[in-house]
Amino acid sequence: MPIYEYHCNTCRKTVSLLLITSEDFKDIKCPLCKGTDLKRLLSRFSHPRSEEERLERLASDTSLYDIDESDPRSIHRGLKKIGKELGLDEEEDFESLADEMLEKDMEKESEEDSGEDEW
């Protein structure tokens, strides 16, 4: 997709513009303020990885070996990192599940620290 990012010097916002033909580049305007003082920005890009590439990347990630199974925060960070690499971080259900697991573990840890019994 030919989407280009520009910084509008009039309203000081970053905007994305779909520019397909060479004619589109001649009269570019900020869609927010209609200003014409725009500076083109260098955009980030990505390329899709295969599932095999993602799994290989996870297997070689040494930071995942530092997960402390007794620390809920450490598990949470590792789970989020794995989810991000597998493309699950954008799914709201995965994100809320990871946060919910951390919350429950923190509550359990808090109860154990206070000496409360569940009975």
BAVEX-826607 format. One record per atom (N, C-alpha, C): x, y, z; residue number from 1. Coordinates in pm, 1 decimal. Example, Ala and Ser with C-alpha at 12.3 -4.5 7.8 and 13.67 -1.06 7.14 Angstrom:
        px        py        pz   nr
    1319.0    -569.0     780.0    1
    1230.0    -450.0     780.0    1
    1320.0    -330.0     780.0    1
    1285.0    -225.0     708.0    2
    1367.0    -106.0     714.0    2
    1290.0       3.0     787.0    2
***
This chain:
        px        py        pz   nr
      84.2    -118.9       0.0    1
       0.0       0.0       0.0    1
      88.0     124.2       0.0    1
      63.1     218.2     -87.4    2
     143.5     340.5     -91.9    2
      94.0     445.0       9.1    2
     116.0     416.6     135.4    3
      77.3     510.1     240.4    3
     203.7     579.1     289.0    3
     201.5     709.4     289.8    4
     317.0     788.9     327.7    4
     283.6     871.7     450.3    4
     383.3     888.7     537.3    5
     364.3     969.9     656.4    5
     428.0    1106.9     635.8    5
     356.5    1209.1     681.8    6
     404.3    1346.0     672.1    6
     385.6    1415.1     806.2    6
     472.0    1512.1     832.0    7
     456.1    1598.8     948.2    7
     403.3    1732.0     896.8    7
     290.7    1774.8     950.1    8
     232.3    1902.9     910.0    8
     291.8    2011.6     998.1    8
     361.1    2106.7     935.2    9
     420.7    2216.6    1010.5    9
     317.8    2320.1    1054.0    9
     197.6    2314.6     998.0   10
      92.1    2408.8    1036.3   10
      26.4    2366.0    1167.2   10
     -22.4    2240.3    1173.2   11
     -90.3    2193.5    1295.4   11
       0.0    2106.4    1383.0   11
     121.4    2078.7    1334.7   12
     222.0    2001.8    1408.0   12
     178.2    1858.7    1440.5   12
     102.7    1799.0    1351.2   13
      57.0    1660.0    1366.2   13
     123.2    1573.1    1260.7   13
     132.7    1444.1    1290.3   14
     179.5    1347.4    1191.3   14
      57.4    1284.8    1127.1   14
      56.4    1283.2     995.1   15
     -59.4    1229.5     922.3   15
     -12.6    1124.8     821.9   15
    -100.5    1031.0     791.8   16
     -73.7     928.5     691.3   16
    -160.6     956.7     570.0   16
     -98.5     955.1     452.1   17
    -170.6     985.5     329.0   17
    -156.1     871.2     229.7   17
    -265.4     835.5     165.9   18
    -264.9     735.2      59.8   18
    -240.8     808.2     -71.3   18
    -124.0     785.3    -130.2   19
     -86.4     852.6    -254.1   19
     -53.8     746.2    -357.5   19
    -138.0     735.8    -459.6   20
    -124.5     627.7    -556.5   20
     -56.2     673.1    -685.2   20
    -102.7     782.1    -740.4   21
     -47.8     829.4    -867.7   21
      47.6     946.3    -845.1   21
     123.6     978.9    -947.3   22
     215.8    1092.2    -935.8   22
     140.6    1223.9    -918.9   22
      18.7    1229.2    -967.9   23
     -65.6    1348.9    -950.8   23
     -98.8    1371.5    -803.2   23
    -112.6    1262.2    -728.7   24
    -146.9    1273.0    -586.3   24
     -38.4    1346.8    -507.7   24
      86.5    1337.8    -553.9   25
     197.7    1400.0    -482.6   25
     205.4    1550.8    -505.0   25
     138.7    1602.0    -607.3   26
     150.4    1743.5    -642.8   26
      77.9    1835.8    -545.9   26
     -42.6    1802.0    -507.8   27
    -122.7    1889.3    -421.7   27
    -155.4    1820.7    -289.5   27
     -54.1    1784.1    -214.6   28
     -83.6    1719.3     -87.1   28
    -119.7    1824.3      17.4   28
    -220.6    1789.8      95.4   29
    -269.6    1877.3     202.1   29
    -291.3    1794.6     327.2   29
    -274.4    1858.9     439.5   30
    -301.1    1794.3     566.9   30
    -451.1    1768.3     576.8   30
    -492.8    1644.3     602.7   31
    -635.9    1616.1     613.9   31
    -699.0    1677.3     739.5   31
    -616.1    1719.5     834.7   32
    -668.8    1776.7     958.9   32
    -692.6    1926.8     949.9   32
    -590.7    2000.5     897.9   33
    -602.5    2147.2     894.9   33
    -600.8    2204.3     753.8   33
    -585.0    2118.0     654.4   34
    -578.6    2156.7     513.1   34
    -453.2    2237.4     479.6   34
    -352.8    2235.7     570.0   35
    -227.6    2305.4     544.9   35
    -146.9    2235.3     436.2   35
     -61.2    2312.4     369.9   36
      20.0    2256.6     260.7   36
     168.4    2248.7     296.9   36
     205.4    2290.4     416.6   37
     345.3    2286.5     461.4   37
     372.4    2152.3     528.3   37
     395.8    2050.8     444.6   38
     415.2    1915.0     493.5   38
     556.8    1866.9     466.3   38
     612.0    1792.6     560.0   39
     744.3    1734.6     542.6   39
     729.8    1581.8     548.7   39
     780.1    1514.6     445.8   40
     768.3    1369.1     440.1   40
     860.5    1304.7     543.6   40
     806.7    1205.4     614.5   41
     880.7    1133.0     716.6   41
     921.8     995.9     665.0   41
    1026.3     943.2     722.2   42
    1068.6     808.0     690.0   42
     980.7     712.6     771.2   42
     904.8     630.0     703.9   43
     810.2     540.2     770.3   43
     875.1     408.0     806.0   43
     823.3     347.4     911.6   44
     865.9     212.9     946.7   44
     796.2     114.9     854.2   44
     857.5       0.9     834.5   45
     793.8    -101.8     753.7   45
     814.9    -236.4     820.5   45
     739.3    -332.0     778.6   46
     753.9    -466.7     833.4   46
     734.2    -567.0     722.2   46
     781.1    -686.3     747.3   47
     754.1    -794.1     653.3   47
     702.1    -912.9     733.7   47
     606.0    -980.5     679.4   48
     548.3   -1093.5     754.4   48
     648.5   -1208.1     764.9   48
     652.5   -1269.5     882.5   49
     737.6   -1386.3     903.5   49
     651.2   -1511.2     903.0   49
     710.5   -1618.6     859.9   50
     638.4   -1745.7     863.0   50
     633.1   -1794.0    1008.0   50
     544.9   -1888.1    1033.2   51
     533.8   -1943.5    1168.4   51
     665.7   -2008.6    1209.0   51
     731.0   -2073.1    1114.0   52
     859.8   -2137.3    1142.7   52
     964.7   -2033.7    1185.0   52
     969.1   -1919.1    1115.4   53
    1063.7   -1813.5    1151.3   53
    1035.5   -1759.1    1290.7   53
     908.3   -1742.0    1322.8   54
     872.7   -1690.6    1454.4   54
     911.5   -1787.6    1565.5   54
     888.2   -1917.1    1542.6   55
     923.8   -2017.0    1642.5   55
    1075.3   -2027.5    1659.1   55
    1149.5   -2017.9    1548.1   56
    1295.4   -2020.2    1556.3   56
    1346.5   -1899.6    1634.6   56
    1285.0   -1785.6    1611.8   57
    1325.2   -1663.7    1683.0   57
    1298.7   -1678.4    1833.1   57
    1185.3   -1738.1    1868.0   58
    1155.1   -1761.7    2009.2   58
    1255.7   -1858.2    2071.1   58
    1288.4   -1964.7    1999.1   59
    1381.0   -2065.2    2050.7   59
    1519.3   -2007.3    2074.6   59
    1558.9   -1908.7    1996.5   60
    1692.2   -1850.7    2011.4   60
    1694.6   -1730.0    2105.7   60
    1579.3   -1690.8    2157.7   61
    1572.1   -1574.5    2246.8   61
    1615.9   -1615.7    2387.7   61
    1737.8   -1579.9    2423.7   62
    1792.4   -1621.8    2553.3   62
    1724.6   -1552.0    2671.1   62
    1659.1   -1439.6    2649.8   63
    1593.3   -1370.8    2761.3   63
    1477.0   -1452.0    2816.5   63
    1423.1   -1542.9    2737.2   64
    1314.5   -1627.4    2786.7   64
    1364.4   -1731.4    2887.1   64
    1495.2   -1757.8    2885.4   65
    1551.9   -1852.3    2981.6   65
    1563.4   -1791.4    3120.4   65
    1548.8   -1659.8    3128.8   66
    1560.0   -1590.8    3257.2   66
    1427.9   -1581.5    3331.9   66
    1324.5   -1648.0    3283.6   67
    1194.0   -1641.8    3349.0   67
    1201.2   -1715.7    3482.0   67
    1160.2   -1647.8    3588.1   68
    1155.8   -1707.0    3721.8   68
    1014.4   -1758.1    3745.5   68
     999.3   -1890.7    3749.3   69
     865.9   -1949.7    3761.6   69
     795.9   -1915.3    3892.6   69
     871.1   -1869.6    3991.5   70
     809.2   -1834.6    4119.4   70
     769.0   -1686.9    4125.2   70
     801.4   -1612.0    4021.4   71
     768.5   -1469.1    4017.2   71
     662.1   -1443.2    3911.3   71
     538.4   -1408.8    3952.9   72
     430.0   -1384.9    3856.3   72
     462.4   -1274.9    3755.4   72
     535.4   -1173.1    3797.2   73
     570.3   -1064.3    3704.8   73
     663.1   -1114.3    3594.4   73
     755.4   -1200.7    3631.9   74
     848.6   -1257.0    3534.7   74
     774.5   -1343.8    3432.6   74
     681.2   -1423.4    3481.3   75
     600.0   -1507.1    3392.3   75
     516.5   -1419.1    3300.3   75
     458.9   -1313.6    3354.5   76
     376.4   -1220.9    3276.9   76
     457.4   -1158.1    3164.5   76
     579.0   -1111.4    3196.2   77
     664.7   -1050.9    3093.0   77
     698.4   -1152.7    2984.0   77
     731.7   -1275.4    3025.2   78
     764.0   -1380.0    2928.3   78
     646.3   -1415.5    2841.1   78
     528.1   -1425.1    2901.6   79
     406.0   -1457.6    2827.3   79
     374.2   -1349.4    2725.2   79
     389.4   -1224.5    2764.9   80
     362.7   -1114.7    2671.8   80
     464.1   -1113.0    2557.8   80
     589.4   -1145.1    2588.3   81
     692.7   -1148.4    2485.6   81
     663.0   -1259.3    2384.8   81
     623.8   -1375.9    2434.9   82
     588.9   -1487.2    2346.7   82
     467.0   -1450.5    2262.3   82
     367.2   -1391.4    2325.2   83
     247.0   -1350.4    2252.9   83
     276.4   -1249.7    2143.8   83
     366.3   -1156.3    2173.0   84
     402.2   -1055.6    2073.4   84
     471.7   -1121.0    1954.0   84
     563.8   -1212.2    1981.4   85
     636.7   -1278.2    1873.5   85
     544.3   -1364.3    1788.0   85
     442.8   -1423.3    1849.5   86
     349.8   -1507.7    1775.0   86
     235.7   -1428.2    1712.7   86
     234.2   -1297.0    1736.2   87
     130.2   -1212.6    1677.8   87
       2.0   -1212.5    1757.7   87
       8.4   -1258.2    1882.1   88
    -111.8   -1263.3    1964.7   88
    -129.8   -1138.2    2048.9   88
     -28.1   -1053.5    2055.5   89
     -35.4    -936.2    2141.4   89
    -142.2    -837.3    2097.3   89
    -179.6    -841.9    1970.8   90
    -281.6    -749.4    1921.4   90
    -422.6    -799.6    1948.6   90
    -432.5    -925.0    1987.9   91
    -563.9    -979.9    2017.6   91
    -600.6    -944.8    2160.9   91
    -711.7    -878.2    2177.1   92
    -753.4    -828.0    2307.0   92
    -770.7    -940.6    2408.8   92
    -820.2   -1056.1    2365.1   93
    -841.5   -1167.3    2456.2   93
    -710.4   -1215.3    2516.7   93
    -605.2   -1225.1    2436.4   94
    -475.3   -1270.4    2486.2   94
    -421.2   -1171.8    2588.4   94
    -428.6   -1044.7    2556.7   95
    -378.6    -940.3    2645.6   95
    -452.1    -942.9    2779.2   95
    -584.1    -951.2    2775.5   96
    -660.1    -951.9    2900.1   96
    -637.8   -1080.8    2978.7   96
    -617.0   -1193.6    2909.3   97
    -588.4   -1318.8    2977.3   97
    -455.4   -1309.8    3051.4   97
    -353.6   -1255.0    2988.1   98
    -222.4   -1240.1    3051.9   98
    -232.5   -1148.7    3173.8   98
    -304.8   -1038.1    3160.8   99
    -321.0    -945.0    3272.4   99
    -400.8   -1008.6    3385.9   99
    -503.1   -1084.2    3351.8  100
    -585.9   -1151.6    3452.4  100
    -504.0   -1255.3    3529.2  100
    -419.0   -1329.1    3457.6  101
    -334.2   -1428.8    3523.5  101
    -239.6   -1361.4    3622.7  101
    -181.8   -1248.1    3583.6  102
     -91.8   -1175.7    3672.2  102
    -167.3   -1127.4    3795.4  102
    -286.1   -1073.3    3774.3  103
    -366.7   -1023.1    3885.2  103
    -396.4   -1132.6    3987.3  103
    -438.0   -1249.7    3937.6  104
    -469.5   -1361.3    4026.6  104
    -346.5   -1408.1    4102.9  104
    -232.8   -1417.0    4033.7  105
    -110.2   -1458.7    4100.2  105
     -66.5   -1357.5    4205.0  105
     -84.5   -1229.3    4176.9  106
     -46.7   -1125.9    4272.2  106
    -137.3   -1130.1    4394.8  106
    -268.1   -1155.5    4374.5  107
    -361.3   -1168.0    4486.7  107
    -323.6   -1287.6    4573.1  107
    -293.3   -1399.4    4508.5  108
    -255.4   -1520.8    4580.9  108
    -127.7   -1497.0    4660.3  108
     -30.0   -1430.6    4598.6  109
      95.9   -1399.4    4665.7  109
      71.9   -1307.5    4784.8  109
     -18.3   -1211.0    4769.1  110
     -50.6   -1117.6    4875.7  110
    -116.0   -1190.2    4993.8  110
    -206.2   -1284.6    4964.4  111
    -271.1   -1362.7    5069.4  111
    -170.9   -1448.9    5144.9  111
     -76.8   -1508.0    5071.0  112
      25.2   -1591.8    5134.0  112
     116.2   -1509.4    5221.7  112
     149.4   -1387.7    5179.1  113
     234.9   -1299.5    5257.7  113
     167.9   -1251.9    5384.6  113
      34.7   -1235.1    5378.3  114
     -36.1   -1185.7    5497.7  114
     -70.5   -1298.9    5594.3  114
     -49.7   -1422.5    5552.0  115
     -75.3   -1537.0    5638.8  115
    -220.5   -1578.4    5643.1  115
    -301.9   -1525.9    5555.1  116
    -442.9   -1560.9    5553.1  116
    -461.0   -1701.1    5498.5  116
    -557.2   -1771.9    5552.5  117
    -591.9   -1902.9    5501.3  117
    -716.8   -1890.4    5416.0  117
    -726.8   -1975.3    5317.9  118
    -843.7   -1971.8    5231.6  118
    -960.8   -2045.8    5294.4  118
    -940.3   -2109.8    5404.8  119
   -1048.3   -2188.3    5467.7  119
   -1137.6   -2099.7    5540.9  119
***
